[in-house]
Amino acid sequence: MPLVPTTLKLLDRTGFRLMILAVLVGIVAGGGAIFFYFATNSVEHLTLGQVGHFHPPQEGTPNSSFSFIDSLSVPSRWFLFLFPALGGIFSGWLVYTFAPEAEGHGTDGAIEAFHRKGGVIRARVPIIKTAASIITIGTGGSAGREGPIAQIGAGFGSFMATKLGLSVKDRRILLLAGMAGGIGATFRSPLGGALFAVEVLYRDPEFEHEGLIPCIISSIIAYSLFGSVTGWKPLLDTPLFRFDRPSELFLYLALGIACALSGVLYVKFFYGMRDVFRKIPVPNWIKPAIGGLLLGLLAMYIPQVLGSGYGWVQAALYGKMALWVMLVIAIAKVVATSLTISSGGSGGVFAPSLVIGAMLGGTFGATAEILFPMAVQDPRAYVLVGMAGFFAGVANAPIATLIMVSELTGNYSLLAPLMLVCVVAMLVMRKNTIYEKQVACRFESPAHLGDFVIDILEGVKVKSLAHKGKKPTLIPGGMTLPAILNKIAPAKTTYYPVVDDEELMTGIFSMTDIRRILNDDIPPTLVIAEDIATRSVITVTPETELTDVMKKLTARNLDEIPVVDTEEPRKVLYMMSRRTLLAHYAETMEKTKQDYQE
């Protein structure tokens, strides 16, 4: 017997199989994050930096490195605007030639695979997604790294589960573990990455709790591997914020509402732009180039829209950016992200959403300081809180987002405002989401369809549906076939008990049995009910549970079954049909669904 399957079975019995596999997924996700990080930075440095002479501020740099930014002008070469279009051509050809499902933001692909594809991701998808995203982001596309890295990790988790012959449930969990590892490493957020993977699947406040521990293990491993190579500093450096004015929560409440409303506009514009690109009568692989060209033209006037944009967030966190500049960048970044990803370009929406939220938060904080100078403790804090609030609103993942933003900034002193803004941003517009493949809750997920089926009929007895039973059409044993046909013509049942002189059942027949007799060359008047009937009758009593009734109906492929008296097993009380049981099941399911959602 092969060693690996035997070992896996042993580990499964001790409960550690998924934990061991999560470690392996974390190693691959961390390695993929390292490769993606250096490859993207190298392409970006070569194209935008060396050739285009475009050098935006860098994230993680100290306050002293920034001068006050009150202009959109950034030094660069005139042909800089062509790079996103060139990236779009290569990215579009690569995706639509080899893996069309790799277009757009990869997190949605992983979510769809979890819910509707049994956790299966084609092995080539992560490879194509990685290459296309490196080109898109490296040439200035307004996209993030979380989508591609989510598919890298998720793809490996799915691949490994398939190769090892694991169950669909285990494959889904390893898919989530791969997502968690990739995101936790890329954003230096091990806990946030794990929570994001299990929370982003649903629009309602739900967690895929079965996958939480494997996701945490994978994220820890991937983060540790990534940090060992790239360093341990948080992605963004922040001032020493503090929160000790409860009255300021009213302003943060307003910020949460503003983030929610802005998020609605962002999502509508994002998918509206996608619909526009789908109507353009050109091959799909050309559309990312068109989006890239339009992005380049926008960048001629607002170059801040190119790339991830974390450097501009870093400047805003230090208070080094004018109010109007932040507002313009926020609006332009919405357009730029839609042009990049909605056209079919490859990349994530997390980084652009953080930039949009940061700029909106900075705009809100600066405005609040002008209007209510005594109420605002530090307007720069609104940049950090706005980042989390905006993405929580469009992703419906408030818990993961507030943890991720705290980890990627290394700042935990604003947890109270973060919690308020993230929850408010999600609750104000519950149905708004940037992830189309999210489902409302576990009840709506095909992945959990079987979880709610087993217990619906359990414990319910036949007598509770007696009022829905049908009156039996009793056929005397000596009745001839012509008389039988006349009697059953108006009947509403499909099975007919044959009874003796005391109306006690001796057998049963159906229309199928009659057709079989009619095909024989026997005079109808010579055929009586006892000749047609089956002596072996399957029955139930009023005390029988509906689960047992359904099993009997299914085992013999029956449409109806006689319900007999408990004291006298040959006395037929009424007929119970499969349709009646299914109708009761559907009604109960709908009621359970409504109660669950409430």
VENHUVEN-V540182 format. One record per pair of residues at least 24 apart in sequence whose ideal C-beta (glycine too) atoms are under 8 Angstrom apart, sorted by the first residue. I is the first residue (numbers start at 1). J is the second residue. Records with the same first field share a line. If there is no record, write none. Layout:
BEGIN
I=J + J
END
This chain:
BEGIN
4=164
5=164 + 165
8=164
17=170
18=170 + 173 + 174 + 177 + 213 + 214
19=213 + 214 + 217
21=160 + 161 + 164 + 174 + 177 + 214
22=174 + 177 + 213 + 214 + 215 + 217 + 218 + 221
23=217 + 218 + 221
24=160
25=153 + 156 + 157 + 160 + 174 + 177 + 178 + 181 + 214 + 218
26=177 + 181 + 217 + 218 + 219 + 220 + 221 + 222 + 225
27=221 + 222 + 225
28=153 + 156 + 178 + 181
29=149 + 152 + 153 + 156 + 177 + 178 + 180 + 181 + 182 + 185 + 218 + 221 + 222
30=181 + 185 + 221 + 222 + 223 + 224 + 225 + 226
31=225
32=126 + 130 + 149 + 152 + 153 + 156 + 182
33=149 + 152 + 153 + 181 + 182 + 185 + 186 + 222 + 226
34=185 + 225 + 226 + 229 + 230
35=130
36=130 + 133 + 134 + 145 + 148 + 149 + 152 + 186
37=145 + 186 + 226 + 230
39=130 + 134 + 138
40=133 + 134 + 137 + 138 + 145
42=138
43=134 + 135 + 137 + 138 + 139
44=137 + 138 + 139 + 140 + 307
46=138
47=83 + 87 + 138 + 139 + 140
48=80 + 83 + 138 + 139 + 140 + 306 + 307
51=77 + 83
52=76 + 77 + 79 + 80 + 83 + 140
53=77 + 80
54=80 + 140 + 303 + 306
56=303 + 304 + 306 + 307 + 309 + 311 + 312
57=311 + 312 + 314 + 315
58=311 + 314
59=235 + 236 + 237 + 310 + 311 + 313 + 314
60=233 + 234 + 235 + 236 + 237 + 314
61=237 + 311 + 314
62=237
63=239 + 318 + 320
66=314 + 315 + 318 + 320
67=320
68=320 + 321 + 322
69=315 + 320 + 321 + 322 + 325
70=321 + 322 + 325
71=325
72=301 + 302 + 303 + 304 + 325 + 328
74=303 + 304
76=303
80=140 + 296 + 299 + 300 + 303 + 306
81=293 + 296 + 297 + 299 + 300
82=293 + 296
83=139 + 140 + 292 + 296
84=139 + 140 + 141 + 291 + 292 + 293 + 295 + 296 + 299 + 306 + 340
85=289 + 290 + 292 + 293 + 295 + 296
86=139 + 289 + 292
87=135 + 136 + 138 + 139 + 140 + 141 + 288 + 292 + 345
88=136 + 139 + 141 + 287 + 288 + 289 + 290 + 291 + 292 + 293 + 343 + 345
89=285 + 286 + 288 + 289 + 292
90=132 + 135
91=132 + 133 + 135 + 136 + 141 + 288 + 345 + 346
92=284 + 285 + 286 + 287 + 288 + 289 + 344 + 345
93=285
94=128 + 131 + 132 + 135
95=128 + 129 + 132 + 285 + 288 + 344 + 346
96=283 + 284 + 285 + 344
97=285
98=124 + 128
99=124 + 125 + 128 + 129
100=284
101=125
102=128 + 129 + 132 + 151 + 346
103=284 + 344 + 345 + 346
104=147 + 341 + 342 + 344 + 345 + 346
105=143 + 147 + 341 + 347 + 348 + 349 + 434
106=133 + 147 + 148 + 150 + 151 + 346 + 348
107=146 + 147 + 150 + 151 + 179 + 200 + 348 + 349 + 350 + 435
108=147 + 435 + 436 + 437
109=147 + 151 + 437
110=150 + 151 + 154 + 175 + 179
111=200 + 201 + 435 + 437 + 438
112=437
113=154 + 158 + 175
114=172 + 175 + 176 + 201 + 208 + 447
115=201 + 437 + 439 + 445 + 446 + 447
116=437 + 446
118=168 + 171 + 172
119=157 + 158 + 161 + 168 + 171 + 172 + 174 + 175
120=158 + 162 + 171
121=151 + 154 + 155 + 158 + 159 + 175
122=155
123=155 + 159
125=151 + 155
126=151 + 152 + 154 + 155 + 156
129=155 + 346
132=345 + 346
133=346 + 347 + 348
135=346
136=288 + 340 + 345 + 346 + 347
137=307 + 308 + 347
139=292
140=295 + 296 + 299 + 306 + 307
141=292 + 295 + 307 + 340 + 345 + 347
142=295 + 305 + 306 + 307 + 309 + 333 + 336 + 337 + 339 + 340 + 341 + 347 + 352
143=337 + 340 + 341 + 345 + 346 + 347 + 348 + 349 + 351 + 352
144=308 + 347 + 348 + 349 + 350 + 351 + 352 + 353 + 354
145=186 + 308 + 347 + 348 + 350 + 351
146=182 + 183 + 186 + 187 + 348 + 349 + 350 + 351
147=346 + 347 + 348 + 349 + 350
148=346 + 347 + 348
149=182 + 183 + 185 + 186 + 348
150=178 + 179 + 182 + 183 + 197 + 348
152=178 + 182
153=177 + 178 + 179 + 180 + 181 + 182 + 183 + 218 + 222
154=178 + 179 + 182
169=210
172=211 + 447
173=210 + 211 + 214
174=214
176=208 + 211 + 214 + 215
177=211 + 214 + 215 + 217 + 218
178=218
179=215
180=215 + 216 + 218 + 219 + 222
181=215 + 218 + 219 + 221 + 222 + 223
182=222
183=219
184=218 + 219 + 220 + 222 + 223
185=219 + 222 + 223 + 225 + 226 + 227
186=226
187=235 + 350 + 404 + 407 + 408
188=223 + 226 + 227 + 232 + 233 + 234 + 235 + 407 + 408
189=223 + 403 + 404 + 407 + 408
190=216 + 219 + 220 + 222 + 223 + 407
191=216 + 219 + 403 + 407
192=400 + 401 + 403 + 404 + 405 + 406 + 407 + 408
193=219 + 222 + 223 + 404
194=218 + 219
195=397 + 399 + 400 + 403 + 404
196=397 + 400 + 401 + 404
199=397 + 399 + 400
200=395 + 396 + 397 + 400 + 435 + 438
201=438 + 439 + 445
202=396 + 438 + 439 + 440 + 441 + 442 + 445
203=396 + 430 + 431 + 433 + 438 + 439 + 440 + 441
204=396 + 430 + 440 + 441 + 597
205=398 + 426
206=441 + 442
208=442
233=410
234=407 + 408 + 409 + 410 + 411
235=310 + 408 + 409
236=310 + 313 + 314 + 317 + 408 + 409 + 410
237=314 + 317 + 409 + 410
238=317 + 384 + 409 + 410 + 411
239=317 + 318 + 319 + 378 + 380
240=413
241=378 + 380 + 381 + 384 + 411 + 413 + 414
242=377 + 378 + 413
243=377 + 381 + 413 + 414 + 415 + 416 + 417
244=377
245=375 + 377
247=375
248=375 + 376 + 377 + 417
249=416 + 417 + 420
250=375
251=368 + 372 + 375 + 376
252=385 + 417 + 420 + 421
253=420 + 421 + 424
254=364
255=361 + 364 + 382 + 385 + 386 + 389 + 421
256=389 + 393 + 420 + 421 + 422 + 423 + 424 + 425 + 428
257=424 + 425 + 428
258=360 + 364
259=357 + 360 + 361 + 386 + 389 + 390 + 392 + 393 + 421 + 424 + 425
260=393 + 424 + 425 + 426 + 427 + 428 + 429 + 432
261=428 + 429
262=356 + 360 + 390 + 393
263=390 + 393 + 394 + 425 + 429 + 432 + 434
264=429 + 432
265=334
266=334 + 353 + 356 + 390 + 394 + 434
267=394 + 432 + 433 + 434
269=334 + 335 + 338
270=334 + 337 + 338 + 341 + 342 + 349 + 434
271=342 + 436
273=338 + 339 + 342 + 343
274=338 + 342 + 343
277=342 + 343 + 344
284=344
285=344
287=343 + 344
288=340 + 343 + 344 + 345 + 346
290=343
291=339 + 340 + 342 + 343 + 344 + 345
292=339 + 340 + 343 + 345
294=339
295=336 + 339 + 340
298=332 + 335 + 336 + 339
299=336
302=328 + 329 + 332
304=329 + 332 + 333
305=329 + 332 + 333 + 335 + 336
306=336
308=351 + 352 + 355
309=333 + 351 + 352 + 355
310=351 + 354 + 355
312=355 + 358 + 359
313=354 + 355 + 358 + 359 + 383 + 387
316=358 + 359 + 362 + 380 + 383
317=358 + 380 + 383 + 384 + 409
318=380
319=379 + 380
321=362
323=362 + 363 + 366 + 367
326=359 + 360 + 362 + 363 + 366
327=359 + 363
329=355 + 359
330=355 + 356 + 359 + 360 + 363
333=359
349=394 + 434
350=391 + 395
353=390 + 391 + 394 + 395 + 434
354=387 + 390 + 391 + 405
356=390
357=386 + 387 + 388 + 389 + 390 + 391
358=383 + 384 + 386 + 387
359=383 + 386
360=386 + 390
361=385 + 386 + 387 + 389 + 390
362=386
381=414 + 417
384=409 + 411 + 414 + 418
385=414 + 417 + 418 + 421
386=421
388=418 + 421 + 422
389=418 + 421 + 422 + 424 + 425
390=425
392=421 + 422 + 423 + 425 + 426
393=422 + 425 + 426 + 428 + 429 + 432
394=432 + 433 + 434
395=433 + 434 + 435
396=426 + 430 + 433 + 435 + 438
397=426
398=422 + 423 + 425 + 426
440=597
441=596 + 597
443=593 + 596 + 597
452=589 + 592
456=585 + 588 + 589 + 592
457=545 + 546 + 547 + 550 + 581 + 584 + 585 + 588
458=545 + 547
459=545
460=545 + 546 + 584
461=542 + 543 + 544 + 545 + 546
462=540 + 541 + 542 + 543 + 544 + 545 + 546 + 549 + 563 + 576
463=542 + 543
465=546 + 576 + 580 + 581 + 584
466=542 + 563 + 573 + 574
468=576 + 580 + 584
469=563 + 573 + 574 + 575 + 576 + 580
470=560 + 574 + 575 + 576 + 577
471=574 + 575
472=496 + 497 + 562 + 572 + 573 + 574 + 575
473=497
474=498 + 499 + 503 + 572
475=499 + 509 + 529
476=500 + 501 + 529
477=506 + 507 + 528 + 529 + 530 + 533
478=528 + 529 + 530
479=528 + 529
480=524 + 525 + 526 + 527 + 528
481=514 + 517 + 524 + 525 + 527 + 528 + 532
482=524 + 525
484=514 + 529 + 532
485=514
493=560 + 575 + 577
494=559 + 560 + 577
495=558 + 559 + 560 + 561 + 562 + 575
497=537 + 562 + 572
498=529 + 530 + 532 + 533
499=572
503=571
504=568 + 570 + 571
505=537 + 562 + 564 + 570 + 571 + 572
506=530 + 533 + 535 + 570
507=533 + 534 + 535 + 537
508=533 + 534 + 537 + 562
509=533 + 534
537=562
539=563 + 564 + 569
540=564 + 576
541=565 + 566 + 569
542=566 + 573
546=581 + 584
549=576 + 581
550=578 + 581
553=578 + 581
END
